[in-house]
C-alpha cells in the first residue's frame, strides 16, 4: 500500500532532533502555493492528495473535522508526545483553515493537552483570536515566522515567491507582537537565495526592519533545488534570474536530504557560493547584534564559525 501522510509522525531521520519530536499534519496540501515548495513532489503528499481527490493548492483535512479534532486530542493527550512541530508538508496557518476557525480549534486543543512544547513555523498570518491564545500560553508555544530579505525589494525577480502570502509587514508585525508578549519568536529567512537574499540592499533593509521591530532572533536556510520544483520555478521566476540561480548549484551531483527517501534528492549550492553567502550574511547579523544560526552549517566546507560571537551551529533547539 502506498504511504500517505500520517496525522502524527515521529521526527524524520536526517532532521534536527530526530526521535525527540513529532510532526502534526492536519491536512494535505497548502494554500500558499510557494513555487519552491518541496512538499509538492513528495510521494506521501501526492498519494494523500489523490486519496482525498484534491490538488496541492486546494488543501483538504485528512479526516472530517469532528473526527480530526477528536483524534488530535486523543494523541496529544496520550503522554507519548512531548514536542510537536507544525508542520512538515503544510502550514498550520493555511488561509482557508485560519479563516474558518479550524486552525484555532487545533491550537486550542494543543494548548490544553499534555504536549509540553508546540513549535510553529509559518509563512501565514494568525487571526486575532489565535494571537491571543498564543500569548496566553506563551510557555507552550514557539513561533517561527518565515520571511525573506528580497521580499522587501520592489521588482524582485522572486516576487512570485510571496504572491499568495499575506503582506510581509503584517506577518512581521504579528511576530513582533508575539515576541513582545514573551512568546519565543524567531525569524526564519527561508528559503534564502544566494545572490538575491544576501544582496546588500535587500539584506540591509530587511535586517533594519527586524531591528526596528525588536525581532532579534534569526535562522536562515538555503533554497534546495530539485527536479520536483523545476516546473513551478520556471513558471514563477524570469528565465535570466532562474539561470543565474541555477548556475550557483552543482547539478553534476545530488544528495538525499532525508535518508531512505529518494524523492528528497536535491542539488546543493556550490561550496564557494554558499560559503561566501554565509560569511557575508553571518557577518551582518553578527555586526548588528542578532542571535542567529544557520541550518546545515556543518555541510559548508572551510567555514570558520569561531570568528563570530555566537554559536552558529543549529542543534534544533534554537527555534524551539
Secondary structure in CASP SS format (residue, H / E / C, confidence):
PFRMAT SS
TARGET T0000
AUTHOR 0000-0000-0000
METHOD secondary structure of the structure
MODEL  1
X C 1.00
X C 1.00
X C 1.00
X C 1.00
X C 1.00
X C 1.00
X C 1.00
X E 1.00
X E 1.00
X E 1.00
X C 1.00
X C 1.00
X C 1.00
X C 1.00
X C 1.00
X C 1.00
X C 1.00
X C 1.00
X C 1.00
X C 1.00
X C 1.00
X E 1.00
X E 1.00
X E 1.00
X C 1.00
X C 1.00
X E 1.00
X E 1.00
X C 1.00
X C 1.00
X C 1.00
X C 1.00
X C 1.00
X C 1.00
X C 1.00
X C 1.00
X C 1.00
X H 1.00
X H 1.00
X H 1.00
X H 1.00
X C 1.00
X H 1.00
X H 1.00
X H 1.00
X H 1.00
X H 1.00
X H 1.00
X H 1.00
X H 1.00
X H 1.00
X C 1.00
X C 1.00
X C 1.00
X C 1.00
X C 1.00
X C 1.00
X C 1.00
X C 1.00
X E 1.00
X E 1.00
X C 1.00
X C 1.00
X C 1.00
X H 1.00
X H 1.00
X H 1.00
X H 1.00
X H 1.00
X H 1.00
X H 1.00
X H 1.00
X H 1.00
X H 1.00
X H 1.00
X H 1.00
X C 1.00
X C 1.00
X C 1.00
X C 1.00
X C 1.00
X C 1.00
X E 1.00
X E 1.00
X E 1.00
X E 1.00
X C 1.00
X C 1.00
X C 1.00
X C 1.00
X C 1.00
X C 1.00
X C 1.00
X C 1.00
X H 1.00
X H 1.00
X H 1.00
X H 1.00
X H 1.00
X C 1.00
X C 1.00
X H 1.00
X H 1.00
X H 1.00
X H 1.00
X H 1.00
X H 1.00
X H 1.00
X H 1.00
X H 1.00
X H 1.00
X C 1.00
X C 1.00
X C 1.00
X C 1.00
X C 1.00
X E 1.00
X E 1.00
X E 1.00
X E 1.00
X E 1.00
X E 1.00
X C 1.00
X C 1.00
X C 1.00
X C 1.00
X C 1.00
X H 1.00
X H 1.00
X H 1.00
X H 1.00
X H 1.00
X H 1.00
X H 1.00
X H 1.00
X H 1.00
X C 1.00
X C 1.00
X C 1.00
X C 1.00
X E 1.00
X E 1.00
X E 1.00
X E 1.00
X E 1.00
X E 1.00
X C 1.00
X C 1.00
X H 1.00
X H 1.00
X H 1.00
X H 1.00
X C 1.00
X C 1.00
X C 1.00
X C 1.00
X C 1.00
X C 1.00
X H 1.00
X H 1.00
X H 1.00
X H 1.00
X C 1.00
X C 1.00
X C 1.00
X C 1.00
X C 1.00
X H 1.00
X H 1.00
X H 1.00
X H 1.00
X H 1.00
X H 1.00
X H 1.00
X H 1.00
X H 1.00
X H 1.00
X H 1.00
X H 1.00
X H 1.00
X C 1.00
X C 1.00
X C 1.00
X E 1.00
X E 1.00
X E 1.00
X E 1.00
X E 1.00
X E 1.00
X E 1.00
X E 1.00
X E 1.00
X C 1.00
X C 1.00
X C 1.00
X C 1.00
X C 1.00
X C 1.00
X C 1.00
X H 1.00
X H 1.00
X H 1.00
X H 1.00
X H 1.00
X H 1.00
X H 1.00
X H 1.00
X H 1.00
X H 1.00
X H 1.00
X H 1.00
X H 1.00
X C 1.00
X C 1.00
X C 1.00
X C 1.00
X E 1.00
X E 1.00
X E 1.00
X E 1.00
X E 1.00
X E 1.00
X C 1.00
X C 1.00
X E 1.00
X C 1.00
X H 1.00
X H 1.00
X H 1.00
X H 1.00
X H 1.00
X H 1.00
X H 1.00
X H 1.00
X H 1.00
X H 1.00
X C 1.00
X C 1.00
X H 1.00
X H 1.00
X H 1.00
X H 1.00
X H 1.00
X H 1.00
X H 1.00
X H 1.00
X H 1.00
X C 1.00
X E 1.00
X C 1.00
X C 1.00
X C 1.00
X C 1.00
X C 1.00
X E 1.00
X E 1.00
X C 1.00
X C 1.00
X C 1.00
X C 1.00
X C 1.00
X H 1.00
X H 1.00
X H 1.00
X E 1.00
X E 1.00
X E 1.00
X C 1.00
X E 1.00
X C 1.00
X H 1.00
X H 1.00
X H 1.00
X H 1.00
X H 1.00
X H 1.00
X H 1.00
X H 1.00
X H 1.00
X H 1.00
X H 1.00
X H 1.00
X H 1.00
X H 1.00
X H 1.00
X H 1.00
X H 1.00
X C 1.00
X C 1.00
X C 1.00
X E 1.00
X E 1.00
X E 1.00
X E 1.00
X C 1.00
X C 1.00
X H 1.00
X H 1.00
X H 1.00
X C 1.00
X C 1.00
X C 1.00
X C 1.00
X C 1.00
X H 1.00
X H 1.00
X H 1.00
X C 1.00
X C 1.00
X C 1.00
X C 1.00
X C 1.00
X E 1.00
X C 1.00
X C 1.00
X C 1.00
X C 1.00
X C 1.00
X C 1.00
X C 1.00
END
